[in-house]
Every structure is written in C-alpha cells, then in structure tokens.
Amino acid sequence: MIPLPPGRRLIDVSHLVEHGMVTYRGLPAPVVGDHMSRDASRARYARGTTFQIGRIEMVANTGTYIDAPFHRYAEGADLAELRLECVADVDAVVVRAAARAGRAIGPELLESDLRGKAVLVHTGWDAHWRTDRYFEGYPFLTRAAAEWLVDAGAALVGIDSVNIDDAADGSRPAHTLLLGARIPIVEHLCNLGALPDRGFRFFAVPVKVKGMGSFPVRAFGLVT
C-alpha cells in the first residue's frame, strides 16, 4: 500500500453494497454471486491457479449512487457524459442539518458561497440504514433550498438520506431543479460526520455507461 502524503486522509462516505440489501423500498435488492467460481476455474488453469469472475444483478439505484441529468430528463447528460470536474476532486462543504426542526431542509441552512462546490447535506439519517425507519419520515430538501443551490452555482449536491425529495411530492422539485441545471445528485451518503465543514475535496465517480442516468459510486472525501 502506498501511503498518502503526511496530513492527508481519505474518508469513505459510501455504503457497502451486498447481496440482498434493500436501498430503496419497492426496488429489488442486488443479487451478487459467481459467473465462474474458483472451484469451476480449476479445470481451466494450471494446478493451484484459480480465479473468480463475479456477477451482480441490480437496479441502478443501489447503495450510494449518483443521479445524472438523464435520470430526470430524456435529453439530459447520461453517466457517460458527466464531466469529471463535477464528480472528482471537487472543492466541498458540509451543511450540518442533523439538529434541524422537522423533516424539511430549507435555504436558511445554506451559505451563499457555494459556486463550484460539492454541497453535502449531513442529516444523520444514515444511522437508520438497513432498517424500516430509514424509509419513514426522512429529511429532504425543499424547493426553495434547491432553487438556492442552483442560483448559488453548486457543482454537485449530496445527502445522507433515502431521497433528496419528499416522496409525497410527485413533482420531485429538488431532482427537477438540480438535474435541470446539470447539477448531479448523490443520495444515500453516510459518515458525513467524519468530514470537516469545508476545506476538503469530494469524489463520487460512476462507471462510464451510455444510456443510464444513475449508478453506484464509491464516494469519499480527501482531507488535507
């Protein structure tokens, strides 16, 4: 392992993806297994040499994932068209919303200097991951908060909750406004409490897939 330079740390803020886990109620869990097992590979290679080729069947919205504009808009940029400048090595800030009153997170918690930044909303809701509570009464961004983020020029917006929108609102204003402004969204983040409020870089890079609007990411912060 090559150590990071002194004073630099990598902080993982993505959930583990494993067989049978449920990310979003109503969507199927991933099926993780072998395409070719180690035992089956023994017949193909020299004695003592084995390989495993894995296979996973899953919906795109699994684990910690990113939404590209194509998720909401047929003509929007898909995963393959996401600019790396918006998902890798992005100057980032954390919005502390764990002590909020109620579910709705409005612009009053947001600062104005957000241009070009990844804005990560820390609600603490990830504490309920893999429980029924995770899907009930979760925090979300209001339309006004999404408008603020668009006007402020955010590069990316993330949240450690089941949905950046209130599922009761079929218009999905946060998805509609942010993705309409070409601002990617990362949902189901975790461990945001381990990040500083600002002064770090954020990474959430998906596989470069054509014709898809969402996909899991390994999200992390680089703290210096």
Sine and cosine of phi, psi and omega as CSV:
sin_phi,cos_phi,sin_psi,cos_psi,sin_omega,cos_omega
0.00,0.00,0.74,-0.67,0.02,-1.00
-1.00,0.02,0.87,-0.49,-0.05,-1.00
-0.95,0.32,0.49,-0.87,0.11,-0.99
-0.95,0.32,0.42,-0.91,0.11,-0.99
-0.84,0.55,0.48,-0.88,-0.02,-1.00
-0.79,0.61,0.67,-0.74,0.05,-1.00
1.00,0.05,-0.04,1.00,0.01,-1.00
-0.94,-0.33,0.67,-0.74,-0.01,-1.00
-0.71,-0.71,0.55,-0.83,0.13,-0.99
-0.96,-0.27,0.81,-0.59,-0.04,-1.00
-0.88,-0.48,0.91,-0.41,-0.03,-1.00
-0.97,0.24,0.78,-0.63,0.01,-1.00
-0.80,-0.60,0.52,0.86,0.01,-1.00
-0.85,-0.52,0.50,-0.87,0.00,-1.00
-0.98,0.18,0.45,-0.89,0.14,-0.99
-0.94,0.33,0.70,-0.72,0.12,-0.99
-0.98,-0.20,0.81,-0.58,0.00,-1.00
-0.57,-0.82,0.30,-0.95,-0.04,-1.00
-0.81,0.59,0.78,-0.63,0.14,-0.99
1.00,0.08,-0.09,1.00,-0.02,-1.00
-0.96,0.28,0.54,-0.84,0.03,-1.00
-0.95,-0.32,0.85,-0.53,0.02,-1.00
-1.00,0.00,-0.72,0.69,-0.08,-1.00
-0.70,-0.71,0.85,-0.52,-0.07,-1.00
-0.83,0.56,0.77,-0.63,-0.03,-1.00
0.98,-0.20,-0.28,0.96,0.07,-1.00
-0.98,-0.19,0.57,-0.82,-0.06,-1.00
-0.93,0.37,0.50,-0.87,0.05,-1.00
-0.98,0.22,0.42,-0.91,0.04,-1.00
-0.93,0.36,0.55,-0.84,0.10,-1.00
-0.94,-0.35,0.93,-0.36,-0.08,-1.00
-0.93,-0.37,0.77,-0.64,0.00,-1.00
-0.22,-0.97,-0.39,-0.92,-0.05,-1.00
-0.98,-0.22,0.67,-0.74,0.32,-0.95
-1.00,0.06,-0.69,0.72,0.15,-0.99
-0.73,-0.69,0.88,-0.48,-0.02,-1.00
-0.98,0.18,0.24,-0.97,0.05,-1.00
-0.89,0.45,-0.64,0.77,0.03,-1.00
-0.88,0.47,-0.68,0.73,0.00,-1.00
-0.92,0.40,-0.49,0.87,-0.04,-1.00
-0.96,0.26,-0.27,0.96,-0.06,-1.00
-0.87,0.50,-0.52,0.86,-0.03,-1.00
-0.97,0.26,-0.21,0.98,-0.09,-1.00
-0.99,-0.17,-0.34,0.94,-0.16,-0.99
-0.81,-0.59,0.11,-0.99,-0.01,-1.00
-0.90,0.43,0.36,-0.93,0.00,-1.00
-0.81,0.59,0.74,-0.67,0.03,-1.00
1.00,0.09,-0.01,1.00,0.00,-1.00
-0.93,-0.36,0.89,-0.45,0.01,-1.00
-0.74,-0.67,0.40,-0.91,0.06,-1.00
-0.67,-0.74,0.38,-0.92,0.15,-0.99
-0.84,-0.55,0.76,-0.64,0.15,-0.99
-0.92,-0.39,0.92,-0.39,-0.08,-1.00
-0.99,0.10,0.25,-0.97,0.03,-1.00
-0.61,-0.79,0.67,-0.74,0.05,-1.00
-0.70,-0.72,0.72,-0.69,0.10,-0.99
-0.91,-0.43,0.86,-0.51,-0.08,-1.00
-0.38,-0.92,0.37,-0.93,0.21,-0.98
-0.98,0.20,0.35,-0.94,-0.06,-1.00
-0.90,0.44,-0.53,0.85,-0.05,-1.00
-1.00,0.03,0.96,0.28,-0.05,-1.00
-0.78,-0.63,0.72,-0.70,0.02,-1.00
0.92,0.38,-0.55,-0.84,0.12,-0.99
-1.00,0.10,0.87,-0.49,-0.11,-0.99
-0.69,-0.72,0.31,-0.95,0.02,-1.00
-0.95,-0.32,0.60,-0.80,0.13,-0.99
-0.96,-0.29,0.83,-0.56,0.14,-0.99
-1.00,-0.04,0.26,-0.97,0.01,-1.00
-0.80,0.60,-0.52,0.85,-0.01,-1.00
-0.88,0.47,-0.41,0.91,0.05,-1.00
-0.85,0.53,-0.57,0.82,-0.04,-1.00
-0.96,-0.29,-0.53,0.85,-0.13,-0.99
-0.84,-0.54,0.79,-0.61,-0.03,-1.00
-0.86,0.51,-0.52,0.86,-0.02,-1.00
-0.99,-0.15,0.09,1.00,-0.03,-1.00
-0.98,0.21,0.26,-0.96,0.02,-1.00
-0.90,0.44,0.72,-0.69,0.07,-1.00
-1.00,-0.03,-0.11,-0.99,-0.05,-1.00
-0.84,0.54,-0.64,0.77,-0.04,-1.00
-0.93,0.36,-0.34,0.94,-0.05,-1.00
-0.98,-0.20,-0.02,1.00,0.05,-1.00
-0.89,0.46,0.73,-0.68,0.05,-1.00
-0.97,0.23,0.76,-0.65,0.00,-1.00
-0.85,0.53,-0.50,0.87,0.00,-1.00
-0.88,0.48,-0.35,0.94,-0.01,-1.00
-1.00,-0.07,-0.22,0.98,-0.10,-0.99
-0.80,-0.60,-0.06,1.00,-0.03,-1.00
-0.66,-0.75,0.71,-0.70,0.05,-1.00
0.84,0.55,0.69,0.72,-0.03,-1.00
-0.99,-0.11,0.76,-0.65,0.12,-0.99
-0.84,0.54,0.74,-0.67,-0.18,-0.98
-0.73,-0.68,0.42,-0.91,0.11,-0.99
-0.71,-0.70,0.46,-0.89,0.07,-1.00
-0.93,-0.37,0.77,-0.64,0.09,-1.00
-1.00,-0.10,0.89,-0.45,-0.04,-1.00
-1.00,0.09,0.95,-0.31,-0.05,-1.00
-0.83,-0.56,0.25,0.97,-0.04,-1.00
-0.92,0.39,-0.45,0.89,-0.03,-1.00
-0.99,-0.13,0.37,0.93,-0.04,-1.00
-0.90,0.44,0.32,-0.95,0.14,-0.99
-0.98,-0.22,0.93,-0.36,-0.02,-1.00
1.00,0.02,-0.08,-1.00,-0.09,-1.00
-1.00,0.08,-0.62,0.79,-0.15,-0.99
-0.97,0.26,0.73,-0.68,0.03,-1.00
-0.93,-0.36,0.92,-0.39,-0.06,-1.00
-0.98,-0.19,-0.04,-1.00,-0.06,-1.00
-0.94,0.35,-0.23,0.97,-0.01,-1.00
-0.89,0.46,-0.35,0.94,0.02,-1.00
-1.00,-0.02,-0.09,1.00,-0.10,-1.00
-0.99,-0.17,0.60,-0.80,0.07,-1.00
-1.00,0.01,0.17,-0.99,-0.06,-1.00
-1.00,-0.01,-0.43,0.90,-0.06,-1.00
-1.00,0.03,0.98,0.21,-0.07,-1.00
-0.84,-0.54,0.07,1.00,-0.08,-1.00
-0.89,0.46,0.81,-0.59,0.03,-1.00
0.97,0.26,0.20,0.98,-0.07,-1.00
-0.96,-0.29,0.48,-0.88,0.23,-0.97
-0.99,0.11,0.84,-0.54,-0.05,-1.00
-0.96,-0.29,0.92,-0.38,-0.07,-1.00
-0.95,-0.32,0.87,-0.49,-0.08,-1.00
-1.00,-0.07,0.91,-0.41,-0.05,-1.00
-0.99,-0.11,0.96,-0.27,0.00,-1.00
-0.97,-0.26,-0.29,0.96,-0.07,-1.00
0.99,0.15,0.07,1.00,-0.07,-1.00
-0.93,0.36,-0.31,0.95,0.02,-1.00
-0.89,0.46,-0.26,0.97,0.07,-1.00
-0.88,0.48,-0.36,0.93,-0.03,-1.00
-0.99,-0.13,0.09,1.00,-0.02,-1.00
-0.80,0.60,0.66,-0.75,-0.01,-1.00
0.92,0.40,0.43,0.90,0.12,-0.99
-0.77,-0.63,0.32,-0.95,0.06,-1.00
-0.88,0.47,-0.51,0.86,-0.02,-1.00
-0.87,0.49,-0.48,0.88,-0.06,-1.00
-0.85,0.53,-0.51,0.86,-0.10,-1.00
-1.00,-0.08,-0.04,1.00,-0.12,-0.99
-0.87,-0.50,0.80,-0.59,0.08,-1.00
0.91,0.41,0.51,0.86,-0.07,-1.00
-0.97,0.24,0.42,-0.91,0.04,-1.00
-0.97,0.23,0.44,-0.90,-0.05,-1.00
-0.46,-0.89,0.22,-0.98,0.06,-1.00
-1.00,-0.01,0.64,-0.77,0.07,-1.00
-0.98,0.19,0.23,-0.97,0.09,-1.00
-0.85,0.53,-0.66,0.75,-0.02,-1.00
-0.89,0.46,-0.62,0.79,0.04,-1.00
-0.91,0.42,-0.67,0.74,0.03,-1.00
-0.90,0.44,-0.66,0.75,0.05,-1.00
-0.88,0.48,-0.66,0.75,0.02,-1.00
-0.87,0.49,-0.71,0.70,-0.02,-1.00
-0.90,0.43,-0.63,0.78,0.06,-1.00
-0.90,0.43,-0.75,0.66,-0.02,-1.00
-0.89,0.45,-0.53,0.85,-0.02,-1.00
-0.98,0.20,-0.20,0.98,0.06,-1.00
0.99,0.17,0.54,0.84,0.04,-1.00
-0.87,0.49,0.55,-0.83,0.01,-1.00
-1.00,0.05,-0.51,0.86,-0.06,-1.00
-0.35,-0.94,0.51,-0.86,0.06,-1.00
-0.76,-0.65,0.74,-0.67,0.03,-1.00
-0.77,-0.63,0.35,-0.94,0.02,-1.00
-0.50,-0.86,0.53,-0.85,0.00,-1.00
-0.99,-0.11,0.68,0.73,-0.06,-1.00
-0.78,-0.63,0.12,-0.99,-0.06,-1.00
-0.94,0.33,-0.43,0.90,-0.02,-1.00
-0.36,-0.93,0.66,-0.75,0.04,-1.00
-0.96,0.29,-0.30,0.96,0.05,-1.00
-0.95,-0.31,0.36,-0.93,0.19,-0.98
-0.97,0.26,0.86,-0.50,-0.05,-1.00
-0.88,0.47,-0.33,0.95,0.02,-1.00
-0.96,0.27,-0.25,0.97,0.00,-1.00
-0.98,-0.18,0.98,-0.20,-0.06,-1.00
-0.91,0.41,-0.26,0.97,0.03,-1.00
-0.98,0.19,-0.23,0.97,0.03,-1.00
0.71,0.70,0.92,0.39,-0.11,-0.99
-0.89,0.46,-0.60,0.80,-0.02,-1.00
-0.92,0.39,-0.73,0.68,0.07,-1.00
-0.87,0.50,-0.70,0.71,-0.06,-1.00
-0.88,0.47,-0.73,0.69,-0.06,-1.00
-0.96,0.26,-0.73,0.68,-0.05,-1.00
-0.92,0.39,-0.77,0.63,-0.02,-1.00
-0.93,0.38,-0.50,0.86,0.09,-1.00
-0.91,0.42,-0.44,0.90,0.06,-1.00
-1.00,-0.10,0.20,0.98,0.03,-1.00
0.91,0.41,0.55,0.84,0.04,-1.00
-0.97,-0.24,0.93,-0.36,0.01,-1.00
-0.89,0.45,0.44,-0.90,0.01,-1.00
-0.86,-0.51,0.71,-0.71,0.11,-0.99
-0.90,-0.45,0.84,-0.54,-0.01,-1.00
-0.92,-0.40,0.32,-0.95,0.00,-1.00
0.89,0.45,0.65,0.76,0.17,-0.99
-0.95,0.31,0.16,-0.99,0.05,-1.00
-0.44,-0.90,0.22,-0.97,0.11,-0.99
0.88,0.48,0.42,0.91,-0.01,-1.00
-0.92,0.39,-0.33,0.94,0.05,-1.00
-0.91,0.42,-0.32,0.95,0.00,-1.00
-0.99,0.11,-0.18,0.98,0.00,-1.00
-1.00,-0.01,0.48,-0.88,0.13,-0.99
-0.96,0.30,0.22,-0.98,0.00,-1.00
-0.90,0.43,-0.55,0.84,-0.03,-1.00
-0.34,-0.94,0.03,-1.00,0.07,-1.00
0.99,0.14,0.48,0.88,0.06,-1.00
-0.67,-0.74,0.18,-0.98,-0.01,-1.00
-0.93,-0.36,0.59,-0.81,-0.08,-1.00
-0.89,-0.45,0.62,-0.79,0.01,-1.00
-0.75,-0.67,0.73,-0.68,0.08,-1.00
-0.44,-0.90,0.97,0.25,-0.16,-0.99
-0.98,-0.18,0.85,-0.53,0.04,-1.00
-1.00,0.01,0.16,-0.99,0.15,-0.99
-0.91,0.41,0.57,-0.83,-0.07,-1.00
-0.99,0.11,0.99,0.16,-0.08,-1.00
-0.96,-0.29,0.76,-0.65,0.05,-1.00
-0.99,0.15,0.68,-0.74,0.10,-0.99
0.99,0.15,0.28,0.96,0.09,-1.00
-0.79,-0.61,0.53,-0.85,-0.05,-1.00
-0.95,-0.32,-0.16,0.99,0.00,-1.00
-0.62,-0.78,0.45,-0.89,0.07,-1.00
-0.17,-0.98,0.52,-0.86,0.06,-1.00
-0.87,0.49,0.48,-0.88,0.05,-1.00
-0.73,-0.69,0.39,-0.92,0.25,-0.97
-0.99,-0.13,0.99,-0.12,-0.07,-1.00
-1.00,0.00,0.67,-0.74,0.03,-1.00
-0.39,-0.92,0.34,-0.94,0.07,-1.00
-0.93,-0.36,0.61,-0.79,0.10,-0.99
-0.96,-0.28,0.93,-0.36,-0.06,-1.00
-0.97,-0.22,0.77,-0.64,0.02,-1.00
-0.89,-0.46,0.00,0.00,0.00,0.00
